[in-house]
Amino acid sequence: MEHAILSASGAEKWFNCPGSITAEKDIEEEYSDVASEGTLAHLLAEVSLNSCVPAYQYAELDGQEITLEMAEYVQKYVDYVNSTFTYQGVLQIESRVYFDDYAPDGFGTVDAVSMCYGTGICHVIDLKYGVGIPVHAEKQ
């Protein structure tokens, strides 16, 4: 998976410490079991949303087991995303977004965007799954 040097998810770090970009350029990215689990949860959400098949119907994806706990959690996200979508709009799942106007070669992936042309409302929805640093939603 390609990552932007100036990624949206890393913006707090590179915005507050521009030197971190140069300091980390030769450091190879490491993957943990926690990161792999989060990646699998995102894949399950994407597949479930695109196929309209409930998350709990998947026993495995990409050669990895889907636990009941993961399926139930992801299904809550899928249900929420679907609740924001109307026939008057468009739903984009795991779409590449660019912000090069603000950061050179800046891009990232948005988990879900639901846009309703009738109301002008746009929902940008991020799946949070895993353990470690707590992430709190603001302005829901």
C-alpha positions as CSV (number, residue, x, y, z in Angstrom):
1,M,0.0,0.0,0.0
2,E,1.4,3.4,-1.0
3,H,1.7,6.0,1.7
4,A,2.1,9.8,1.2
5,I,5.1,11.4,2.8
6,L,2.7,14.1,4.0
7,S,-0.2,11.9,4.9
8,A,-3.4,13.1,6.4
9,S,-3.1,10.6,9.3
10,G,0.4,11.8,10.0
11,A,-0.4,15.5,9.7
12,E,-0.2,16.3,13.4
13,K,3.3,15.0,13.5
14,W,4.7,16.6,10.3
15,F,2.8,19.8,10.9
16,N,4.2,20.3,14.4
17,C,7.7,18.8,13.6
18,P,8.6,19.3,9.9
19,G,12.1,17.8,10.6
20,S,10.4,14.4,11.3
21,I,10.0,14.0,7.5
22,T,13.8,14.0,6.9
23,A,14.6,12.2,10.1
24,E,12.3,9.2,9.2
25,K,12.9,9.0,5.4
26,D,15.2,6.0,5.6
27,I,13.3,4.1,8.4
28,E,11.5,1.1,7.1
29,E,7.8,0.9,8.1
30,E,7.1,-1.9,10.5
31,Y,3.8,-3.7,10.7
32,S,2.3,-5.1,14.0
33,D,-0.4,-7.6,14.7
34,V,-2.6,-4.6,15.8
35,A,-2.0,-2.8,12.5
36,S,-2.8,-6.0,10.5
37,E,-6.0,-6.5,12.5
38,G,-7.1,-2.9,11.7
39,T,-6.3,-3.4,8.0
40,L,-8.4,-6.6,8.0
41,A,-11.3,-4.8,9.7
42,H,-11.1,-2.0,7.0
43,L,-11.1,-4.7,4.2
44,L,-14.1,-6.4,5.8
45,A,-15.9,-3.1,5.9
46,E,-15.1,-2.3,2.3
47,V,-16.1,-5.7,1.0
48,S,-19.3,-5.7,3.1
49,L,-20.4,-2.2,1.9
50,N,-19.6,-2.9,-1.7
51,S,-21.3,-6.4,-1.8
52,C,-24.3,-5.5,0.5
53,V,-23.5,-8.7,2.3
54,P,-23.4,-8.4,6.2
55,A,-20.0,-8.5,7.8
56,Y,-20.9,-11.5,10.0
57,Q,-21.4,-13.6,6.8
58,Y,-17.6,-13.6,6.2
59,A,-15.5,-16.3,7.9
60,E,-12.3,-15.1,6.3
61,L,-10.8,-12.6,3.9
62,D,-7.5,-12.5,2.3
63,G,-6.6,-15.8,4.0
64,Q,-7.3,-14.3,7.5
65,E,-9.9,-15.3,9.9
66,I,-12.8,-12.9,10.7
67,T,-13.7,-13.2,14.4
68,L,-17.3,-12.7,15.5
69,E,-16.1,-9.7,17.6
70,M,-14.6,-8.1,14.5
71,A,-17.7,-8.8,12.4
72,E,-20.1,-7.4,14.9
73,Y,-18.0,-4.2,15.3
74,V,-17.6,-3.7,11.6
75,Q,-21.3,-4.3,11.0
76,K,-22.1,-1.4,13.3
77,Y,-19.9,0.8,11.1
78,V,-21.5,-0.6,7.9
79,D,-25.0,0.0,9.3
80,Y,-24.1,3.6,10.2
81,V,-22.5,4.3,6.8
82,N,-25.6,2.8,5.1
83,S,-27.9,5.0,7.3
84,T,-26.3,8.1,5.9
85,F,-26.8,7.2,2.2
86,T,-29.9,8.2,0.3
87,Y,-31.0,7.4,-3.3
88,Q,-30.3,11.1,-4.1
89,G,-26.6,10.8,-3.5
90,V,-23.4,8.9,-4.0
91,L,-21.4,6.7,-1.6
92,Q,-17.7,6.3,-2.0
93,I,-15.8,3.6,-0.2
94,E,-12.0,3.5,0.4
95,S,-11.5,6.3,-2.1
96,R,-8.2,8.1,-2.7
97,V,-8.4,11.8,-1.8
98,Y,-5.8,14.5,-2.6
99,F,-4.9,17.6,-0.8
100,D,-1.9,18.8,-2.8
101,D,-3.1,22.4,-2.6
102,Y,-2.2,22.2,1.1
103,A,0.7,19.7,1.2
104,P,3.0,18.7,-1.7
105,D,2.0,15.3,-3.1
106,G,-0.5,15.0,-0.2
107,F,-3.0,12.2,-0.5
108,G,-4.8,9.7,1.7
109,T,-7.7,7.3,1.7
110,V,-11.1,8.1,3.1
111,D,-13.0,5.1,4.5
112,A,-16.4,6.3,3.5
113,V,-18.0,9.4,2.1
114,S,-21.8,9.7,1.7
115,M,-23.0,12.8,-0.3
116,C,-26.6,13.7,-0.7
117,Y,-27.3,16.1,-3.5
118,G,-30.8,16.8,-2.4
119,T,-29.8,18.2,1.0
120,G,-26.2,19.2,0.3
121,I,-25.0,17.1,3.3
122,C,-21.7,15.3,3.1
123,H,-20.8,12.7,5.7
124,V,-17.1,11.8,6.0
125,I,-16.9,8.6,8.0
126,D,-13.7,7.0,9.4
127,L,-13.6,3.4,10.8
128,K,-11.7,3.2,14.0
129,Y,-10.7,-0.3,15.0
130,G,-8.1,-1.7,17.3
131,V,-6.1,-1.0,20.4
132,G,-3.5,1.5,21.4
133,I,-3.9,5.2,21.2
134,P,-7.5,6.3,21.8
135,V,-9.1,8.3,19.0
136,H,-12.1,10.5,19.9
137,A,-14.7,11.6,17.4
138,E,-15.4,15.3,17.3
139,K,-18.4,17.1,15.9
140,Q,-20.4,14.0,15.1
